Amino acid sequence: MVAYEFYWRDPQQEFHLIGILPERRKHSERITEDSIMRWGRMILGENADLGDLFFSQVTINEKTGEVSYLRPSFRTKAEA
């Protein structure tokens, strides 16, 4: 299963995992970085600074729960 780990960078430049959201959309053409970041905005709220929100795409083995990182680097919306 494909999922996205969302991280928030605090003012001291430390990273905090804030949530993992599974990808459930059937049509891959609907999956964009903007649509993924909208999920992050829903987690943090509309007033959140998306410049401090990061995500990483992962796969989760549904039998073992093991996480594999597809994109190990983090990018903010501002850096995209």
KEKOL-341444 format. One record per residue: x, y, z of N, C-alpha, C, O in turn. Coordinates in pm, whole numbers, plus 50000, padded with zeros to 5 digits. Example, Ala and Ser with C-alpha at 12.3 -4.5 7.8 and 13.67 -1.06 7.14 Angstrom:
<pts>
513194943150780512304955050780513204967050780514244966850846;512854977550708513674989450714512905000350787513415011450804;
</pts>
This chain:
<pts>
500854988450000500005000050000500905012450000501885013050074;500555022149918501285034749914500695044050020499475044550038;501565051150090501135060650192502085072550192503135072250127;501715082950265502545094850276502755097950423501805098950500;504015099450462504355103750597504505118950594505255124250512;503795125850682503875140350690504675144350812504495138950921;505585153850791506435158950897506285174050905506065180750804;506415179251025506385193651048507735197851103508275191151192;508285208851051509555214251099509235225651195508605235551157;509675224251320509385234451421510385245951411511345245151335;510155256651487511065268251480512525265151515513425272551475;512765254251588514145250251621514735240951514515795235051534;514035239851399514485231751285514495216851315515275209451254;513655212251406513515198051434512275192951363511315200351345;512305180251323511205174351247510355165451335510865158051420;509035166251315508085158451394507115151551300506495158051215;506985138351315505995130851237504615134851286504325133651405;503775139551195502435143751238501345134551186500205135351232;501665125951091500645116751044501085108750923501985112750849;500435097350906500645088750790499285086650726498345081950790;499195090250599497935089050528498075079250411498965080850328;497205069150406497265059650294496695065850167495765073850172;497255061850055496725066149924495595056649887495795044549879;494415062149865493255053749834492655056949698491695050449655;493215066749630492655070349499493005059649397494135054649393;492045056049315492225045649213492865051049086493545043649016;492645063849055493155069748932494425077548960494385088249021;495565072148917496845078248949497015092248891497815099948942;496285095648785496415109048728495905119848822496235131548804;495125116148922494625125749020495625128249132495435137449212;496695120349138497665121549246498775131149203499555128149113;498825142749268499855152649241500455157249373499885154649479;501585164049367502175169449490501205179249556501095179649678;500515187249475499545196649532498415189549604497995193749711;497915178649545496825171449611497285164849740496525164049836;498535160249743499085154249865499245165049973498935162650089;499745176749934499915187750030498575192650084498515197550197;497505191450006496175195150058495795186150174495165190650270;496195173450167495965164550280496685169750403496125170150513;497935173850384498695179350496498045191650555498035193450677;497505200050469496805212050517495585208150601495275214750700;494905197450562493755192750640494205188150779493475190050877;495395182250787495905177550917496225189451007495835189751124;496945199350952497415210651032496415222051043496515230251134;495465222650953494505233550954494825243650845495955244450797;493825251250807493955260750696494985271750720495545276950624;495235275350845496175286150875497615281550890498485289450925;497875268750863499215263250879500165268850774499755271650660;501415270450812502455274850719502965262550645503705254450701;502565261050519502965249250443504445249050413504975238750370;505135260150435506585260350417507305251550516508465248050495;506635247850625507235239250727506655225050726506905217350819;505905221650623505305208350611506055200450504506265205450393;506435188150536507145179350446506365166350432505595162750520;506565159450321506025145850311507025136850241507865141350163;506905124050270507715113950205506785102550165505985097950246;506885098050040506065086949994506695073950041507915072250030;505885064950094506355052050144505435041050094504305043650052;505915028850099505045017250079505025009450210506045008150278;503865004450243503694996650365503264982650326502244980950258;504024972650368503664958750343502474955550432502574956050554;501354952350371500124950150448500174937850536499414936950632;501054928150506501174916150588502104918250707501824913750818;503244925150682504254926550787504264940150853504774941650964;503694950350786503734963950838505054970950812505244982250855;505964964250740507264970250710507104982050614506354981350517;507824992850644507765005050563508995005750474510115004150521;508765008250344509845010550248509685024550194508585028650158;510785031750187510745045650142510975046249993512005041849943;509995051849920510105053449776510845066049741511645066249647;510605076649816511275089549797511845093749932511145099950012;513095090349959513645092850092513865107550125514005110950243;513895116450026514135130450057512835137650086511775133850036;512915148050165511765155950203511775168950124512845174550099;510615173750086510495186750021509265193750079508235187550105;509405206550097508255214450138507545219550015508095218949905;506355224550032505615230749923506425242549869506475244749747;507055250049955507835261749915509045257849831509455265549744;509615246049855510785241549783510455234849650511335232949566;509195231249631508775223849510508905232349386508595227649276;
</pts>
